Amino acid sequence: MSNNKKYKEVFLEAFQVDEGSLDGLEYNSISDWDSVGHMGLIAGLEEAFDIMLEMDDIIEFSSYTKGIEILAKYQIEV
């Protein structure tokens, strides 16, 4: 599975949204993406990509698009 597909799947599973709404998705823009949902998302990403995100990156992970930038720091091209 491609990294792009893995990334999308983690979001789709974590937040039960349709794929068309991912590009504009931001923290607190939907009720499921609250602090608890955020940690579930982070856990899903860490498992999918076999990484451990640094605390600063977890805090800065504020949108679907920003997450792609953050994963690039871990040599993961989405």
Protein Blocks (a to p, Z undefined) as FASTA:
>chain_A
ZZklmmmmmmmmmnopafklmmmpcehkamklcfklmmmmmmmmmmmnopaddfklmmmm
mbfklmmmmmmmnopaZZ
